[in-house]
Amino acid sequence: MRCSQCGFEAVQGATFCARCGARMVTPRPETKREYALTRILPSWWHFSRELFVFVIIVAAAIYCLATQPGLELGMGLMALAGVVLGMVALARSYTSWSLTSDRLIERRGFIARHRREMELADVRSIEVDRSVVQRLTGLGNVMIASAASTDFLIRMQDIPDPERVAEILRQARLKRLA
């Protein structure tokens, strides 16, 4: 180890330089930075019931605007449809899963936030589940179980292309373990 002050070659593990008395600085190991791999949002199909309600309200509003002389009921229904669509968009954007080089992070909620993290080194199993309807729409569920606890499970529901997401997760896990 070389002294940073005078350049004297000191004994390995020495705290102070024998020539100038300066404190020896041990080089720090290079730190690896965590980086984002992907962010996953639930599909719009996950909110199909709410979107069906939106379509029914819009149809009722159009019917009221076309047949009734007053605009109050039709405009009120249009405003309600806008609120329903806004709530669906908020619900979709406030449920997400982020995959980084070190961990999987689940975020849920708008007013009350819920965040769960799983280290990729702790991943025990990755399962992909697809129903018939999900296969027709290109969606699926991915369940990730942790080796740290038997009941710790992150479930990604109705996500687009679940096989690709599972493969990205497997590759990141293998890279993390290497």
Summary of the structure (lengths in Angstrom):
residues: 178
radius of gyration: 27.6
end to end distance: 29.2
largest distance: 98.9
contacts: 459
relative contact order: 0.13
helix: 40%
strand: 28%
